[in-house]
Amino acid sequence: MSEKLNIALVAPLVTPIGPPFLGGAQVLLHDLALGLAGRSHNVTLFAANGSRLADKNGQTPPNLRIEEVTVKSGELAPADFQSMGENFDAGAFFRQGELFLQSFLKINAAGSFDIAHAHAFDWPAYALGPLSQTPVVHTIHLPSVDPHINAILATTYRETGRSRAVTVSEACARTYAEDFPFDRVIYNGIDTAEIPFGPGGEGFLLFAGRMAPEKGPDLAIEIARQSGRKLLLAGGIYDQRFFDEKIKPVVNADPNLDYLGPLDRKALHELMGRAEGVLFPSRWEEPFGLVLAESLAAGTPVVSWQRGAAPEIVTDGQTGFLVPFMDIAAAAEAAGKLGQLDRQECRRQVETRFGLEKMLDDYIDYYREVIA
Amino acid sequence: MSEKLNIALVAPLVTPIGPPFLGGAQVLLHDLALGLAGRSHNVTLFAANGSRLADKNGQTPPNLRIEEVTVKSGELAPADFQSMGENFDAGAFFRQGELFLQSFLKINAAGSFDIAHAHAFDWPAYALGPLSQTPVVHTIHLPSVDPHINAILATTYRETGRSRAVTVSEACARTYAEDFPFDRVIYNGIDTAEIPFGPGGEGFLLFAGRMAPEKGPDLAIEIARQSGRKLLLAGGIYDQRFFDEKIKPVVNADPNLDYLGPLDRKALHELMGRAEGVLFPSRWEEPFGLVLAESLAAGTPVVSWQRGAAPEIVTDGQTGFLVPFMDIAAAAEAAGKLGQLDRQECRRQVETRFGLEKMLDDYIDYYREVIA
């Protein structure tokens, strides 16, 4: 194996990879592909037709190639991890199986890849990987929600001594612990050079996330009110009825609340840097929580629950406060103390533990271990 | 590759392999395993726990090993090829996926198998095979009934230039022709040494098969009546209501009809040898039709439809008569002429074209071609 690896990245196929991103897995894949190419590895991304990866100059590096997988419109549906099993879509399932088999056969036939790294939360991708001659590893971006996925990874672990999968936090790994251990936890890395350090000091709090119940913008409003602070809310409307009933009337009636709509990442990061603190009162167990890391990178401490991956990202009392799940009063009290925390320390911790370069180091180290 | 091959046979997992057999695939697998071992190849059969393979002396040859796959009672259901898609059983589907992955990983980890030959009509088996380092080939024992199976085999053919599958007749192959070509057609072979040549001459006709509408015992009765011949019916009752309504009262009322119940193969073959002819009026397109070959081996010509694999097994006017589908009058007329045919020629054609040794030759030749 030469110093430079030939890496196949295999994307989820439900949408093309490129902005606007569907979720964290797509963002990670974008940053990983460009980061690996930036380190002179050869990267081929197997992804749905229409995928576009561009660096800061709007260019696709010459050593980053996209192998388009032709997906017809509406043929595949996003993993619906709240109704898995009940609304099983056989057409989409089998079609994904065909497309993943096609990609893995192309990777094997090429004979030139050192490793394939897949990111799809789909049973066929996990079932097909272990038999591939080119080693296949997976990043799992969602907590345990599908017993069939757990069972096929458990089979892989039992027969090979490896799950051939990593996940994005210890908290996410624990949700699978009854079935199998992950090979490693590798935290998502963020490109801190892209996020300016901000001075804070403008006294307002910020909620950044989808307008949907699971992200808890209504809880953020309650926390801000009890702490007597102004709150800005940024994020797209994913659940219109929830927004119309729980957010819009409350925001309209209170001059201390302001809804800004969806912001591009540059504007969001700049706003984060001006906030006194970011509230992250998610109702579900976040497997990572990109907003937490981005906020800290901007120098802004956070308030979140003692739940999901938050305790791995936030150092309680240093870079934010973690309070018991759904304890609004405790969150409000903590929000009042955010101004006392050291913003430079927030930035420093993210750079050390969640920097993009660290993630690239970790993945390359893992690739070499699997290939060895 | 040495002269002696190390062969992994992978069975359907819905039942153990051993008498009484569920269907033709299980019979074929039994004869193939013992036949290959008889030629001194090393055979390992991956099959459900409880599988037992014994030769004519009731012994399992030392070079035939069974690797039991633990299947819990009721966990898997037989392929229901009449309602595929409508009654999708997710639990059984994913469980089969895990068990096939387990078997293929064991085969790969062993590092000693030259080839794996699978017989399961299950999507996961077809999806997993092409990525295996140990080459995997399939025998498909059923006509085209599942578009997802066709699609995954088509993907394999498109990416590798091979379907890595054979089937048991040209007729069965034609049902898949729109999607992919088979690597080969290999006819089922029967052990003619086990079937005594019979003199015929007792003037009666015989129907052998399950008492179920698709096999057409009611049509056999109609044909026999119109030809004015006595008819014996042998076979288990698979559809009790059909038997009670369409067969039992008719047989009870007609002294020229007799239902013998299920017979063991030895008794059946002896009875075939005494019959003037065997009627095979199947309502579905038989992918092979074991009864046709067995009857000819016993020296007894047949009447069947110009349909399914029958024209490949029966030489019209020499070893039987093929008449248009559902033309009862033509079948009855043909039945009257069966006594004119040469019983030695029936035996000779089966020995030449459908003997067990020929099938073993064909499979070993195919294995060597795939391995090469």
Contacts between the chains, C-beta under 8 A, distances in Angstrom:
chain1	res1	chain2	res2	distance
A	85	B	90	6.4
A	88	B	88	7.1
A	88	B	90	5.8
A	90	B	85	6.5
A	90	B	88	5.7
A	90	B	148	7.3
A	94	B	123	7.0
A	94	B	148	4.1
A	94	B	151	6.6
A	94	B	152	7.4
A	95	B	151	7.8
A	97	B	123	7.5
A	97	B	127	5.5
A	97	B	148	7.9
A	97	B	152	6.4
A	98	B	151	5.5
A	98	B	152	5.8
A	98	B	155	4.6
A	101	B	127	5.9
A	101	B	130	6.6
A	101	B	131	7.4
A	101	B	152	6.6
A	101	B	155	5.3
A	101	B	156	7.2
A	101	B	159	7.6
A	102	B	155	5.4
A	102	B	158	7.6
A	102	B	159	5.9
A	104	B	131	5.8
A	105	B	130	6.0
A	105	B	131	7.1
A	105	B	155	7.7
A	105	B	156	7.5
A	105	B	159	4.0
A	105	B	160	6.4
A	106	B	159	6.7
A	108	B	131	6.7
A	109	B	159	7.0
A	109	B	160	7.5
A	123	B	94	7.0
A	123	B	97	7.4
A	124	B	127	6.8
A	127	B	97	5.5
A	127	B	101	5.9
A	127	B	124	6.8
A	127	B	127	7.1
A	127	B	128	6.7
A	128	B	127	6.6
A	128	B	128	6.8
A	128	B	131	5.9
A	130	B	101	6.6
A	130	B	105	6.0
A	131	B	101	7.4
A	131	B	104	5.8
A	131	B	105	7.1
A	131	B	108	6.7
A	131	B	128	5.8
A	131	B	131	4.0
A	131	B	132	5.0
A	131	B	133	7.4
A	132	B	131	5.0
A	133	B	131	7.4
A	133	B	133	5.5
A	148	B	90	7.3
A	148	B	94	4.1
A	148	B	97	7.9
A	151	B	94	6.6
A	151	B	95	7.8
A	151	B	98	5.5
A	152	B	94	7.4
A	152	B	97	6.4
A	152	B	98	5.8
A	152	B	101	6.6
A	155	B	98	4.6
A	155	B	101	5.4
A	155	B	102	5.5
A	155	B	105	7.8
A	156	B	101	7.2
A	156	B	105	7.5
A	158	B	102	7.6
A	159	B	101	7.6
A	159	B	102	5.8
A	159	B	105	4.0
A	159	B	106	6.7
A	159	B	109	7.0
A	160	B	105	6.4
A	160	B	109	7.5
